[in-house]
Amino acid sequence: MTELNHGQEILKTDARGRVQTPVKRREALLDEFERSGLSGKKFALLVGIKHQTFAAWVTKRRKQRGSARSLPHQRAESVPKLQWVEAVG
C-alpha cells in the first residue's frame, strides 16, 4: 500500500495502514526539531506525526549519540532542509 505526502513523494504503508517514514525524512525532521526550540509534543503536532512516534525517534537518536541531549549532529549533504510555510485561512 502507498500514499502521497505533500511533496508528492510516494510513501509506503504497512499492513495496519501506518506510514513508513523514509530515513532521510525522519533525520531531516529531527534536525529541524533540534533547531526549532519547540517541545517534542508541539513539533510533532505541527508536522503531523503522532507524539509517541516522534518521541521514539528522538529517544533512538539520543541513544545512538550516547544519550547526550545537545551533541552536534553532522548533517549529511543529501538530507534536504525543511522549509516552513505559514498557512493562511
SEFIZA-3560 file (N, C-alpha, C; in Angstrom, 3 decimals):
REM SEFIZA-3560
<numar><xx>0.835</xx><yy>-1.165</yy><zz>0.000</zz><atom>N</atom></numar>
<numar><xx>0.000</xx><yy>0.000</yy><zz>0.000</zz><atom>CA</atom></numar>
<numar><xx>0.888</xx><yy>1.239</yy><zz>0.000</zz><atom>C</atom></numar>
<numar><xx>0.475</xx><yy>2.298</yy><zz>-0.672</zz><atom>N</atom></numar>
<numar><xx>1.251</xx><yy>3.535</yy><zz>-0.732</zz><atom>CA</atom></numar>
<numar><xx>0.318</xx><yy>4.733</yy><zz>-0.600</zz><atom>C</atom></numar>
<numar><xx>0.898</xx><yy>5.881</yy><zz>-0.279</zz><atom>N</atom></numar>
<numar><xx>0.121</xx><yy>7.121</yy><zz>-0.252</zz><atom>CA</atom></numar>
<numar><xx>1.055</xx><yy>8.269</yy><zz>-0.579</zz><atom>C</atom></numar>
<numar><xx>0.487</xx><yy>9.390</yy><zz>-1.036</zz><atom>N</atom></numar>
<numar><xx>1.290</xx><yy>10.560</yy><zz>-1.393</zz><atom>CA</atom></numar>
<numar><xx>1.330</xx><yy>11.519</yy><zz>-0.216</zz><atom>C</atom></numar>
<numar><xx>2.505</xx><yy>12.115</yy><zz>0.035</zz><atom>N</atom></numar>
<numar><xx>2.577</xx><yy>13.169</yy><zz>1.042</zz><atom>CA</atom></numar>
<numar><xx>2.501</xx><yy>14.518</yy><zz>0.334</zz><atom>C</atom></numar>
<numar><xx>2.673</xx><yy>15.606</yy><zz>1.063</zz><atom>N</atom></numar>
<numar><xx>2.512</xx><yy>16.946</yy><zz>0.497</zz><atom>CA</atom></numar>
<numar><xx>3.519</xx><yy>17.242</yy><zz>-0.604</zz><atom>C</atom></numar>
<numar><xx>4.703</xx><yy>16.633</yy><zz>-0.551</zz><atom>N</atom></numar>
<numar><xx>5.720</xx><yy>16.849</yy><zz>-1.572</zz><atom>CA</atom></numar>
<numar><xx>5.552</xx><yy>15.917</yy><zz>-2.751</zz><atom>C</atom></numar>
<numar><xx>4.430</xx><yy>15.203</yy><zz>-2.812</zz><atom>N</atom></numar>
<numar><xx>4.113</xx><yy>14.260</yy><zz>-3.880</zz><atom>CA</atom></numar>
<numar><xx>5.084</xx><yy>13.079</yy><zz>-3.933</zz><atom>C</atom></numar>
<numar><xx>5.672</xx><yy>12.738</yy><zz>-2.806</zz><atom>N</atom></numar>
<numar><xx>6.534</xx><yy>11.570</yy><zz>-2.711</zz><atom>CA</atom></numar>
<numar><xx>5.662</xx><yy>10.382</yy><zz>-2.308</zz><atom>C</atom></numar>
<numar><xx>5.873</xx><yy>9.246</yy><zz>-2.907</zz><atom>N</atom></numar>
<numar><xx>5.097</xx><yy>8.062</yy><zz>-2.570</zz><atom>CA</atom></numar>
<numar><xx>5.678</xx><yy>7.439</yy><zz>-1.308</zz><atom>C</atom></numar>
<numar><xx>4.823</xx><yy>7.299</yy><zz>-0.293</zz><atom>N</atom></numar>
<numar><xx>5.243</xx><yy>6.721</yy><zz>0.971</zz><atom>CA</atom></numar>
<numar><xx>4.637</xx><yy>5.338</yy><zz>1.119</zz><atom>C</atom></numar>
<numar><xx>5.403</xx><yy>4.413</yy><zz>1.671</zz><atom>N</atom></numar>
<numar><xx>4.915</xx><yy>3.057</yy><zz>1.892</zz><atom>CA</atom></numar>
<numar><xx>4.149</xx><yy>2.994</yy><zz>3.202</zz><atom>C</atom></numar>
<numar><xx>3.154</xx><yy>2.129</yy><zz>3.241</zz><atom>N</atom></numar>
<numar><xx>2.418</xx><yy>1.869</yy><zz>4.475</zz><atom>CA</atom></numar>
<numar><xx>2.496</xx><yy>0.387</yy><zz>4.778</zz><atom>C</atom></numar>
<numar><xx>2.371</xx><yy>0.069</yy><zz>6.066</zz><atom>N</atom></numar>
<numar><xx>2.401</xx><yy>-1.346</yy><zz>6.448</zz><atom>CA</atom></numar>
<numar><xx>0.989</xx><yy>-1.924</yy><zz>6.412</zz><atom>C</atom></numar>
<numar><xx>0.841</xx><yy>-3.172</yy><zz>6.838</zz><atom>N</atom></numar>
<numar><xx>-0.446</xx><yy>-3.857</yy><zz>6.789</zz><atom>CA</atom></numar>
<numar><xx>-1.505</xx><yy>-3.176</yy><zz>7.653</zz><atom>C</atom></numar>
<numar><xx>-1.064</xx><yy>-2.434</yy><zz>8.681</zz><atom>N</atom></numar>
<numar><xx>-2.002</xx><yy>-1.731</yy><zz>9.555</zz><atom>CA</atom></numar>
<numar><xx>-2.333</xx><yy>-0.335</yy><zz>9.053</zz><atom>C</atom></numar>
<numar><xx>-1.749</xx><yy>0.072</yy><zz>7.929</zz><atom>N</atom></numar>
<numar><xx>-2.011</xx><yy>1.386</yy><zz>7.369</zz><atom>CA</atom></numar>
<numar><xx>-1.107</xx><yy>2.483</yy><zz>7.907</zz><atom>C</atom></numar>
<numar><xx>-0.090</xx><yy>2.118</yy><zz>8.688</zz><atom>N</atom></numar>
<numar><xx>0.832</xx><yy>3.112</yy><zz>9.237</zz><atom>CA</atom></numar>
<numar><xx>1.839</xx><yy>3.517</yy><zz>8.168</zz><atom>C</atom></numar>
<numar><xx>2.077</xx><yy>4.815</yy><zz>8.049</zz><atom>N</atom></numar>
<numar><xx>3.020</xx><yy>5.341</yy><zz>7.062</zz><atom>CA</atom></numar>
<numar><xx>4.444</xx><yy>5.050</yy><zz>7.518</zz><atom>C</atom></numar>
<numar><xx>5.256</xx><yy>4.530</yy><zz>6.611</zz><atom>N</atom></numar>
<numar><xx>6.661</xx><yy>4.252</yy><zz>6.880</zz><atom>CA</atom></numar>
<numar><xx>7.470</xx><yy>5.459</yy><zz>6.425</zz><atom>C</atom></numar>
<numar><xx>7.943</xx><yy>6.251</yy><zz>7.369</zz><atom>N</atom></numar>
<numar><xx>8.684</xx><yy>7.467</yy><zz>7.053</zz><atom>CA</atom></numar>
<numar><xx>10.098</xx><yy>7.121</yy><zz>6.607</zz><atom>C</atom></numar>
<numar><xx>10.503</xx><yy>7.591</yy><zz>5.428</zz><atom>N</atom></numar>
<numar><xx>11.866</xx><yy>7.322</yy><zz>4.956</zz><atom>CA</atom></numar>
<numar><xx>12.906</xx><yy>7.883</yy><zz>5.930</zz><atom>C</atom></numar>
<numar><xx>14.042</xx><yy>7.209</yy><zz>6.041</zz><atom>N</atom></numar>
<numar><xx>15.098</xx><yy>7.593</yy><zz>6.980</zz><atom>CA</atom></numar>
<numar><xx>15.550</xx><yy>9.028</yy><zz>6.748</zz><atom>C</atom></numar>
<numar><xx>15.740</xx><yy>9.428</yy><zz>5.505</zz><atom>N</atom></numar>
<numar><xx>16.191</xx><yy>10.793</yy><zz>5.218</zz><atom>CA</atom></numar>
<numar><xx>15.184</xx><yy>11.817</yy><zz>5.721</zz><atom>C</atom></numar>
<numar><xx>13.922</xx><yy>11.555</yy><zz>5.533</zz><atom>N</atom></numar>
<numar><xx>12.868</xx><yy>12.474</yy><zz>6.008</zz><atom>CA</atom></numar>
<numar><xx>12.860</xx><yy>12.521</yy><zz>7.534</zz><atom>C</atom></numar>
<numar><xx>12.976</xx><yy>11.366</yy><zz>8.166</zz><atom>N</atom></numar>
<numar><xx>12.997</xx><yy>11.299</yy><zz>9.626</zz><atom>CA</atom></numar>
<numar><xx>14.176</xx><yy>12.101</yy><zz>10.190</zz><atom>C</atom></numar>
<numar><xx>15.351</xx><yy>11.926</yy><zz>9.596</zz><atom>N</atom></numar>
<numar><xx>16.540</xx><yy>12.649</yy><zz>10.048</zz><atom>CA</atom></numar>
<numar><xx>16.380</xx><yy>14.159</yy><zz>9.835</zz><atom>C</atom></numar>
<numar><xx>15.785</xx><yy>14.548</yy><zz>8.708</zz><atom>N</atom></numar>
<numar><xx>15.557</xx><yy>15.971</yy><zz>8.438</zz><atom>CA</atom></numar>
<numar><xx>14.593</xx><yy>16.564</yy><zz>9.467</zz><atom>C</atom></numar>
<numar><xx>13.547</xx><yy>15.815</yy><zz>9.820</zz><atom>N</atom></numar>
<numar><xx>12.608</xx><yy>16.282</yy><zz>10.835</zz><atom>CA</atom></numar>
<numar><xx>13.284</xx><yy>16.422</yy><zz>12.194</zz><atom>C</atom></numar>
<numar><xx>14.111</xx><yy>15.456</yy><zz>12.551</zz><atom>N</atom></numar>
<numar><xx>14.814</xx><yy>15.514</yy><zz>13.835</zz><atom>CA</atom></numar>
<numar><xx>15.802</xx><yy>16.682</yy><zz>13.867</zz><atom>C</atom></numar>
<numar><xx>16.486</xx><yy>16.936</yy><zz>12.755</zz><atom>N</atom></numar>
<numar><xx>17.394</xx><yy>18.085</yy><zz>12.673</zz><atom>CA</atom></numar>
<numar><xx>16.621</xx><yy>19.385</yy><zz>12.861</zz><atom>C</atom></numar>
<numar><xx>15.484</xx><yy>19.503</yy><zz>12.185</zz><atom>N</atom></numar>
<numar><xx>14.660</xx><yy>20.707</yy><zz>12.287</zz><atom>CA</atom></numar>
<numar><xx>14.117</xx><yy>20.868</yy><zz>13.704</zz><atom>C</atom></numar>
<numar><xx>13.737</xx><yy>19.778</yy><zz>14.326</zz><atom>N</atom></numar>
<numar><xx>13.250</xx><yy>19.823</yy><zz>15.705</zz><atom>CA</atom></numar>
<numar><xx>14.329</xx><yy>20.372</yy><zz>16.636</zz><atom>C</atom></numar>
<numar><xx>15.561</xx><yy>19.923</yy><zz>16.469</zz><atom>N</atom></numar>
<numar><xx>16.655</xx><yy>20.378</yy><zz>17.323</zz><atom>CA</atom></numar>
<numar><xx>16.903</xx><yy>21.877</yy><zz>17.159</zz><atom>C</atom></numar>
<numar><xx>16.693</xx><yy>22.408</yy><zz>15.980</zz><atom>N</atom></numar>
<numar><xx>16.881</xx><yy>23.838</yy><zz>15.730</zz><atom>CA</atom></numar>
<numar><xx>15.670</xx><yy>24.668</yy><zz>16.156</zz><atom>C</atom></numar>
<numar><xx>14.505</xx><yy>24.049</yy><zz>16.246</zz><atom>N</atom></numar>
<numar><xx>13.253</xx><yy>24.780</yy><zz>16.434</zz><atom>CA</atom></numar>
<numar><xx>13.066</xx><yy>25.379</yy><zz>17.817</zz><atom>C</atom></numar>
<numar><xx>13.548</xx><yy>24.724</yy><zz>18.843</zz><atom>N</atom></numar>
<numar><xx>13.314</xx><yy>25.201</yy><zz>20.199</zz><atom>CA</atom></numar>
<numar><xx>11.927</xx><yy>24.854</yy><zz>20.725</zz><atom>C</atom></numar>
<numar><xx>11.150</xx><yy>24.127</yy><zz>19.945</zz><atom>N</atom></numar>
<numar><xx>9.808</xx><yy>23.719</yy><zz>20.366</zz><atom>CA</atom></numar>
<numar><xx>9.873</xx><yy>22.466</yy><zz>21.227</zz><atom>C</atom></numar>
<numar><xx>8.813</xx><yy>22.220</yy><zz>21.966</zz><atom>N</atom></numar>
<numar><xx>8.713</xx><yy>20.955</yy><zz>22.683</zz><atom>CA</atom></numar>
<numar><xx>8.456</xx><yy>19.850</yy><zz>21.663</zz><atom>C</atom></numar>
<numar><xx>8.769</xx><yy>18.627</yy><zz>22.035</zz><atom>N</atom></numar>
<numar><xx>8.520</xx><yy>17.500</yy><zz>21.137</zz><atom>CA</atom></numar>
<numar><xx>7.050</xx><yy>17.370</yy><zz>20.783</zz><atom>C</atom></numar>
<numar><xx>6.190</xx><yy>17.601</yy><zz>21.763</zz><atom>N</atom></numar>
<numar><xx>4.752</xx><yy>17.480</yy><zz>21.535</zz><atom>CA</atom></numar>
<numar><xx>4.260</xx><yy>18.508</yy><zz>20.519</zz><atom>C</atom></numar>
<numar><xx>4.696</xx><yy>19.779</yy><zz>20.658</zz><atom>N</atom></numar>
<numar><xx>4.276</xx><yy>20.824</yy><zz>19.723</zz><atom>CA</atom></numar>
<numar><xx>4.837</xx><yy>20.571</yy><zz>18.327</zz><atom>C</atom></numar>
<numar><xx>6.106</xx><yy>20.170</yy><zz>18.253</zz><atom>N</atom></numar>
<numar><xx>6.718</xx><yy>19.927</yy><zz>16.960</zz><atom>CA</atom></numar>
<numar><xx>6.000</xx><yy>18.785</yy><zz>16.235</zz><atom>C</atom></numar>
<numar><xx>5.742</xx><yy>17.694</yy><zz>16.940</zz><atom>N</atom></numar>
<numar><xx>5.051</xx><yy>16.549</yy><zz>16.334</zz><atom>CA</atom></numar>
<numar><xx>3.679</xx><yy>16.963</yy><zz>15.804</zz><atom>C</atom></numar>
<numar><xx>2.971</xx><yy>17.778</yy><zz>16.564</zz><atom>N</atom></numar>
<numar><xx>1.660</xx><yy>18.253</yy><zz>16.135</zz><atom>CA</atom></numar>
<numar><xx>1.777</xx><yy>19.091</yy><zz>14.863</zz><atom>C</atom></numar>
<numar><xx>2.786</xx><yy>19.968</yy><zz>14.803</zz><atom>N</atom></numar>
<numar><xx>2.980</xx><yy>20.832</yy><zz>13.637</zz><atom>CA</atom></numar>
<numar><xx>3.304</xx><yy>20.056</yy><zz>12.363</zz><atom>C</atom></numar>
<numar><xx>4.068</xx><yy>18.968</yy><zz>12.485</zz><atom>N</atom></numar>
<numar><xx>4.462</xx><yy>18.230</yy><zz>11.293</zz><atom>CA</atom></numar>
<numar><xx>3.554</xx><yy>17.036</yy><zz>11.000</zz><atom>C</atom></numar>
<numar><xx>2.553</xx><yy>16.823</yy><zz>11.857</zz><atom>N</atom></numar>
<numar><xx>1.567</xx><yy>15.779</yy><zz>11.592</zz><atom>CA</atom></numar>
<numar><xx>2.014</xx><yy>14.369</yy><zz>11.916</zz><atom>C</atom></numar>
<numar><xx>2.809</xx><yy>14.242</yy><zz>12.971</zz><atom>N</atom></numar>
<numar><xx>3.278</xx><yy>12.928</yy><zz>13.407</zz><atom>CA</atom></numar>
<numar><xx>2.767</xx><yy>12.707</yy><zz>14.822</zz><atom>C</atom></numar>
<numar><xx>2.357</xx><yy>11.489</yy><zz>15.137</zz><atom>N</atom></numar>
<numar><xx>1.925</xx><yy>11.203</yy><zz>16.496</zz><atom>CA</atom></numar>
<numar><xx>3.090</xx><yy>11.444</yy><zz>17.453</zz><atom>C</atom></numar>
<numar><xx>2.776</xx><yy>12.072</yy><zz>18.588</zz><atom>N</atom></numar>
<numar><xx>3.812</xx><yy>12.412</yy><zz>19.560</zz><atom>CA</atom></numar>
<numar><xx>4.575</xx><yy>11.167</yy><zz>20.021</zz><atom>C</atom></numar>
<numar><xx>3.888</xx><yy>10.079</yy><zz>20.249</zz><atom>N</atom></numar>
<numar><xx>4.540</xx><yy>8.848</yy><zz>20.708</zz><atom>CA</atom></numar>
<numar><xx>5.572</xx><yy>8.363</yy><zz>19.688</zz><atom>C</atom></numar>
<numar><xx>5.231</xx><yy>8.412</yy><zz>18.421</zz><atom>N</atom></numar>
<numar><xx>6.155</xx><yy>8.009</yy><zz>17.365</zz><atom>CA</atom></numar>
<numar><xx>7.359</xx><yy>8.937</yy><zz>17.329</zz><atom>C</atom></numar>
<numar><xx>7.097</xx><yy>10.247</yy><zz>17.385</zz><atom>N</atom></numar>
<numar><xx>8.176</xx><yy>11.226</yy><zz>17.335</zz><atom>CA</atom></numar>
<numar><xx>9.100</xx><yy>11.069</yy><zz>18.543</zz><atom>C</atom></numar>
<numar><xx>8.521</xx><yy>10.861</yy><zz>19.719</zz><atom>N</atom></numar>
<numar><xx>9.324</xx><yy>10.683</yy><zz>20.939</zz><atom>CA</atom></numar>
<numar><xx>10.228</xx><yy>9.453</yy><zz>20.816</zz><atom>C</atom></numar>
<numar><xx>9.733</xx><yy>8.402</yy><zz>20.178</zz><atom>N</atom></numar>
<numar><xx>10.560</xx><yy>7.201</yy><zz>19.969</zz><atom>CA</atom></numar>
<numar><xx>11.737</xx><yy>7.512</yy><zz>19.048</zz><atom>C</atom></numar>
<numar><xx>11.508</xx><yy>8.330</yy><zz>18.015</zz><atom>N</atom></numar>
<numar><xx>12.598</xx><yy>8.718</yy><zz>17.108</zz><atom>CA</atom></numar>
<numar><xx>13.667</xx><yy>9.502</yy><zz>17.866</zz><atom>C</atom></numar>
<numar><xx>13.217</xx><yy>10.460</yy><zz>18.701</zz><atom>N</atom></numar>
<numar><xx>14.153</xx><yy>11.291</yy><zz>19.468</zz><atom>CA</atom></numar>
<numar><xx>14.962</xx><yy>10.423</yy><zz>20.421</zz><atom>C</atom></numar>
<numar><xx>14.296</xx><yy>9.513</yy><zz>21.113</zz><atom>N</atom></numar>
<numar><xx>14.974</xx><yy>8.622</yy><zz>22.053</zz><atom>CA</atom></numar>
<numar><xx>16.002</xx><yy>7.757</yy><zz>21.343</zz><atom>C</atom></numar>
<numar><xx>15.633</xx><yy>7.212</yy><zz>20.203</zz><atom>N</atom></numar>
<numar><xx>16.555</xx><yy>6.368</yy><zz>19.443</zz><atom>CA</atom></numar>
<numar><xx>17.779</xx><yy>7.161</yy><zz>19.005</zz><atom>C</atom></numar>
<numar><xx>17.558</xx><yy>8.398</yy><zz>18.522</zz><atom>N</atom></numar>
<numar><xx>18.675</xx><yy>9.235</yy><zz>18.076</zz><atom>CA</atom></numar>
<numar><xx>19.602</xx><yy>9.554</yy><zz>19.247</zz><atom>C</atom></numar>
<numar><xx>19.032</xx><yy>9.888</yy><zz>20.397</zz><atom>N</atom></numar>
<numar><xx>19.852</xx><yy>10.217</yy><zz>21.570</zz><atom>CA</atom></numar>
<numar><xx>20.672</xx><yy>9.020</yy><zz>22.025</zz><atom>C</atom></numar>
<numar><xx>20.095</xx><yy>7.836</yy><zz>21.965</zz><atom>N</atom></numar>
<numar><xx>20.838</xx><yy>6.622</yy><zz>22.330</zz><atom>CA</atom></numar>
<numar><xx>21.993</xx><yy>6.392</yy><zz>21.365</zz><atom>C</atom></numar>
<numar><xx>21.748</xx><yy>6.628</yy><zz>20.079</zz><atom>N</atom></numar>
<numar><xx>22.798</xx><yy>6.445</yy><zz>19.076</zz><atom>CA</atom></numar>
<numar><xx>23.934</xx><yy>7.435</yy><zz>19.280</zz><atom>C</atom></numar>
<numar><xx>23.614</xx><yy>8.595</yy><zz>19.823</zz><atom>N</atom></numar>
<numar><xx>24.620</xx><yy>9.634</yy><zz>20.061</zz><atom>CA</atom></numar>
<numar><xx>25.254</xx><yy>9.537</yy><zz>21.436</zz><atom>C</atom></numar>
<numar><xx>24.902</xx><yy>8.541</yy><zz>22.193</zz><atom>N</atom></numar>
<numar><xx>25.451</xx><yy>8.414</yy><zz>23.527</zz><atom>CA</atom></numar>
<numar><xx>24.609</xx><yy>9.126</yy><zz>24.569</zz><atom>C</atom></numar>
<numar><xx>23.360</xx><yy>9.323</yy><zz>24.285</zz><atom>N</atom></numar>
<numar><xx>22.327</xx><yy>9.895</yy><zz>25.152</zz><atom>CA</atom></numar>
<numar><xx>22.569</xx><yy>11.328</yy><zz>25.624</zz><atom>C</atom></numar>
<numar><xx>23.506</xx><yy>12.042</yy><zz>25.032</zz><atom>N</atom></numar>
<numar><xx>23.660</xx><yy>13.456</yy><zz>25.358</zz><atom>CA</atom></numar>
<numar><xx>22.648</xx><yy>14.250</yy><zz>24.547</zz><atom>C</atom></numar>
<numar><xx>21.964</xx><yy>15.164</yy><zz>25.187</zz><atom>N</atom></numar>
<numar><xx>20.871</xx><yy>15.882</yy><zz>24.532</zz><atom>CA</atom></numar>
<numar><xx>21.336</xx><yy>16.820</yy><zz>23.430</zz><atom>C</atom></numar>
<numar><xx>22.438</xx><yy>17.495</yy><zz>23.630</zz><atom>N</atom></numar>
<numar><xx>22.794</xx><yy>18.537</yy><zz>22.670</zz><atom>CA</atom></numar>
<numar><xx>24.099</xx><yy>18.280</yy><zz>21.926</zz><atom>C</atom></numar>
<numar><xx>24.430</xx><yy>17.038</yy><zz>21.681</zz><atom>N</atom></numar>
<numar><xx>25.620</xx><yy>16.771</yy><zz>20.893</zz><atom>CA</atom></numar>
<numar><xx>25.434</xx><yy>17.280</yy><zz>19.475</zz><atom>C</atom></numar>
<numar><xx>26.448</xx><yy>17.858</yy><zz>18.867</zz><atom>N</atom></numar>
<numar><xx>26.295</xx><yy>18.318</yy><zz>17.490</zz><atom>CA</atom></numar>
<numar><xx>26.100</xx><yy>17.137</yy><zz>16.551</zz><atom>C</atom></numar>
<numar><xx>25.275</xx><yy>17.344</yy><zz>15.564</zz><atom>N</atom></numar>
<numar><xx>24.979</xx><yy>16.294</yy><zz>14.586</zz><atom>CA</atom></numar>
<numar><xx>25.565</xx><yy>16.699</yy><zz>13.247</zz><atom>C</atom></numar>
<numar><xx>26.373</xx><yy>15.837</yy><zz>12.672</zz><atom>N</atom></numar>
<numar><xx>26.908</xx><yy>16.127</yy><zz>11.349</zz><atom>CA</atom></numar>
<numar><xx>25.858</xx><yy>15.752</yy><zz>10.322</zz><atom>C</atom></numar>
<numar><xx>25.355</xx><yy>16.742</yy><zz>9.663</zz><atom>N</atom></numar>
<numar><xx>24.261</xx><yy>16.563</yy><zz>8.719</zz><atom>CA</atom></numar>
<numar><xx>24.802</xx><yy>16.105</yy><zz>7.375</zz><atom>C</atom></numar>
<numar><xx>24.190</xx><yy>15.088</yy><zz>6.836</zz><atom>N</atom></numar>
<numar><xx>24.572</xx><yy>14.616</yy><zz>5.501</zz><atom>CA</atom></numar>
<numar><xx>24.113</xx><yy>15.656</yy><zz>4.480</zz><atom>C</atom></numar>
<numar><xx>24.931</xx><yy>15.927</yy><zz>3.507</zz><atom>N</atom></numar>
<numar><xx>24.587</xx><yy>16.930</yy><zz>2.495</zz><atom>CA</atom></numar>
<numar><xx>23.368</xx><yy>16.516</yy><zz>1.681</zz><atom>C</atom></numar>
<numar><xx>23.098</xx><yy>15.222</yy><zz>1.610</zz><atom>N</atom></numar>
<numar><xx>21.977</xx><yy>14.759</yy><zz>0.799</zz><atom>CA</atom></numar>
<numar><xx>20.626</xx><yy>14.918</yy><zz>1.494</zz><atom>C</atom></numar>
<numar><xx>20.621</xx><yy>15.269</yy><zz>2.787</zz><atom>N</atom></numar>
<numar><xx>19.365</xx><yy>15.430</yy><zz>3.500</zz><atom>CA</atom></numar>
<numar><xx>18.838</xx><yy>16.840</yy><zz>3.247</zz><atom>C</atom></numar>
<numar><xx>17.650</xx><yy>16.954</yy><zz>2.659</zz><atom>N</atom></numar>
<numar><xx>17.129</xx><yy>18.281</yy><zz>2.335</zz><atom>CA</atom></numar>
<numar><xx>16.700</xx><yy>19.030</yy><zz>3.586</zz><atom>C</atom></numar>
<numar><xx>16.905</xx><yy>20.345</yy><zz>3.610</zz><atom>N</atom></numar>
<numar><xx>16.461</xx><yy>21.181</yy><zz>4.720</zz><atom>CA</atom></numar>
<numar><xx>14.961</xx><yy>21.412</yy><zz>4.550</zz><atom>C</atom></numar>
<numar><xx>14.239</xx><yy>21.354</yy><zz>5.665</zz><atom>N</atom></numar>
<numar><xx>12.812</xx><yy>21.574</yy><zz>5.615</zz><atom>CA</atom></numar>
<numar><xx>12.529</xx><yy>23.066</yy><zz>5.480</zz><atom>C</atom></numar>
<numar><xx>11.449</xx><yy>23.380</yy><zz>4.833</zz><atom>N</atom></numar>
<numar><xx>11.040</xx><yy>24.771</yy><zz>4.684</zz><atom>CA</atom></numar>
<numar><xx>9.671</xx><yy>24.920</yy><zz>5.324</zz><atom>C</atom></numar>
<numar><xx>9.552</xx><yy>25.867</yy><zz>6.251</zz><atom>N</atom></numar>
<numar><xx>8.279</xx><yy>26.116</yy><zz>6.925</zz><atom>CA</atom></numar>
<numar><xx>7.447</xx><yy>27.083</yy><zz>6.080</zz><atom>C</atom></numar>
<numar><xx>6.163</xx><yy>26.785</yy><zz>5.991</zz><atom>N</atom></numar>
<numar><xx>5.249</xx><yy>27.617</yy><zz>5.238</zz><atom>CA</atom></numar>
<numar><xx>4.086</xx><yy>27.970</yy><zz>6.142</zz><atom>C</atom></numar>
<numar><xx>3.726</xx><yy>29.248</yy><zz>6.211</zz><atom>N</atom></numar>
<numar><xx>2.618</xx><yy>29.666</yy><zz>7.044</zz><atom>CA</atom></numar>
<numar><xx>1.297</xx><yy>29.433</yy><zz>6.301</zz><atom>C</atom></numar>
<numar><xx>0.373</xx><yy>28.772</yy><zz>6.968</zz><atom>N</atom></numar>
<numar><xx>-0.938</xx><yy>28.521</yy><zz>6.376</zz><atom>CA</atom></numar>
<numar><xx>-1.856</xx><yy>29.687</yy><zz>6.730</zz><atom>C</atom></numar>
<numar><xx>-2.505</xx><yy>30.251</yy><zz>5.735</zz><atom>N</atom></numar>
<numar><xx>-3.412</xx><yy>31.365</yy><zz>5.938</zz><atom>CA</atom></numar>
<numar><xx>-4.796</xx><yy>30.892</yy><zz>5.516</zz><atom>C</atom></numar>
<numar><xx>-5.747</xx><yy>31.064</yy><zz>6.388</zz><atom>N</atom></numar>
<numar><xx>-7.052</xx><yy>30.527</yy><zz>6.046</zz><atom>CA</atom></numar>
<numar><xx>-8.166</xx><yy>31.378</yy><zz>6.301</zz><atom>C</atom></numar>
//
